[in-house]
Amino acid sequence: MTILTVDDDGYLPATPLPTVVQLADVYDSFVDGAPNRQARDRIYRALAMHLDMLTAEFGPARTWIGGDFISRSMTPPEHVEVVYICRTVADFLRNLKKARFDRVLSLRSVIVGHPRLIGVEDLHPVSGLVHTDQIRPEKLPFEYERLGHIPNLGRAVGFVEVHL
């Protein structure tokens, strides 16, 4: 069991690379004993189920986990941010061709044309509790910056890497 150290605001300190942990360490550090445990536990259960689904659909990979969930902040998190890191561009493209990719990845916009035309913005898996993107290797710097920044906090924070 590893309990990660957080700063005075409850966030992981920013580091040059994500902190590599086991999924159980995420629970021990950011659910058990953290503020708003009930909300955090629900998100964690959604996260664990979702990571199982990602692994079943796409195979094992490095996964970055961040957002307000990766904190012991007094503000209750609404969801968890997940980035599934493909090893190659070919893996990325192959995953998008799979019939069930839409069940495990966030979709920025969806248009359905039958029986009438409707559009949906920001469709996320597991009732919106898990926001998941898959990325190609060359997008790592962009995702590092995105996950390392919490809106309205005004500074960089750390996040974790879990190997599936």
ABEGO torsion letter per residue (X at the ends): XBBBBBBAAGBBBBBABBBBBBAAAAAAAAABGBBGAAAAAAAAAAAAAAAAAAAAAAEBBBBBBBEAABBABABBBABBBBBBBBABAAAAAAAAABAAAAAABBBABBBBAOABBBBBBGBBBGGGABBBBBBBAAAAAAAAAAAABBBGAGBBBBBBBBBX
